[in-house]
């Protein structure tokens, strides 16, 4: 999808779901790493992470567009546009936008297993198994290996 196609999609979503025109610029920004999109308060432009469409498809991109358009329209109307504001939460729920961005980077976990009770413990960083023990039974930990996670989080809370 090109920036021009994205611009047309954002304008279409704005008219269909918000009944208001989108009058500013929308573009892809490859520098975004962990977020699906961003709204600029000063220039009213919208940036979107191209990895959303690459990993999850156009449907997920549309829900991220709805999220950013909630910020856009509420800010221009002078209403509460932040995530914590009731106006934002209500408009987001009414339009069906995503509350959270999908996971866009692969997370690697270190997996440890207790030698006594057998419970598995996942950590982002490696730990010293000579120093740390199981929090449940105080048993020795054994490193099992690495595990990657690329789950999709699209809860509407």
Secondary structure, 3 states (H helix, E strand, C coil): CCHHHHHHHHHHHHHHHHCCCCCCCEEECCCCCCCCEEECCCCCCEEECHHHHHHHCHHHHHHHHHHHHHHHHHHHHCCCCCCCCHHHHHHHHHHCCCCCCCCCCCEEEEEEEECCCCCEEEECCCCCCCCCECCCCCCEEEEEEEEEECCCCCCCC
